[in-house]
């Protein structure tokens, strides 16, 4: 696996993490103080959607360079 392939794999893996957080918060909106502390630490839906958009840009560029 070359550097470009590793970079693409990394970007896709991290995009998936953000996608999972968006799904989690949609299914489990914060209701308690502890939930809000977790959301503050890991980011809410808007933060993760912004990250997904950035990773989409990276992935598109890496696939274009492949």
Secondary structure per residue as TSV (DSSP state, phi and psi in degrees):
chain	resnum	aa	ss	phi	psi
A	1	X	-	360.0	126.3
A	2	X	-	-87.6	176.9
A	3	X	H	-61.1	-41.4
A	4	X	H	-62.6	-43.4
A	5	X	H	-65.6	-39.3
A	6	X	H	-65.1	-40.8
A	7	X	H	-63.8	-42.2
A	8	X	H	-64.1	-44.1
A	9	X	H	-61.2	-43.9
A	10	X	H	-60.5	-48.4
A	11	X	H	-62.7	-41.8
A	12	X	H	-67.0	-39.3
A	13	X	H	-62.8	-44.6
A	14	X	H	-73.9	-30.7
A	15	X	H	-62.4	-41.0
A	16	X	H	-61.6	-40.1
A	17	X	H	-59.3	-45.1
A	18	X	H	-66.4	-38.0
A	19	X	H	-62.0	-41.4
A	20	X	H	-65.1	-37.6
A	21	X	H	-65.9	-41.1
A	22	X	H	-59.0	-47.3
A	23	X	H	-61.3	-42.7
A	24	X	H	-59.9	-48.9
A	25	X	H	-68.0	-31.7
A	26	X	H	-67.4	-37.8
A	27	X	H	-82.8	-23.6
A	28	X	S	-135.5	70.0
A	29	X	-	-60.5	143.6
A	30	X	-	-63.3	129.9
A	31	X	-	-121.0	-22.5
A	32	X	S	-114.8	168.6
A	33	X	H	-59.5	-43.6
A	34	X	H	-61.6	-38.6
A	35	X	H	-61.0	-42.1
A	36	X	H	-69.3	-31.7
A	37	X	H	-65.5	-43.0
A	38	X	H	-62.3	-46.4
A	39	X	H	-61.1	-38.4
A	40	X	H	-64.6	-36.6
A	41	X	H	-75.1	-40.5
A	42	X	H	-102.8	-13.1
A	43	X	-	98.2	149.9
A	44	X	-	-94.0	-169.3
A	45	X	H	-58.8	-46.7
A	46	X	H	-61.0	-42.0
A	47	X	H	-59.5	-47.1
A	48	X	H	-70.8	-35.2
A	49	X	H	-65.2	-38.2
A	50	X	H	-63.2	-43.1
A	51	X	H	-63.9	-40.5
A	52	X	H	-60.4	-43.2
A	53	X	H	-60.6	-42.8
A	54	X	H	-65.1	-43.2
A	55	X	H	-66.5	-34.3
A	56	X	H	-59.2	-41.2
A	57	X	H	-63.4	-44.8
A	58	X	H	-63.3	-46.4
A	59	X	H	-62.1	-42.9
A	60	X	H	-61.0	-43.5
A	61	X	H	-65.7	-42.3
A	62	X	H	-66.9	-39.6
A	63	X	H	-66.7	-34.0
A	64	X	H	-68.8	-28.5
A	65	X	H	-85.4	-14.8
A	66	X	-	-72.5	360.0
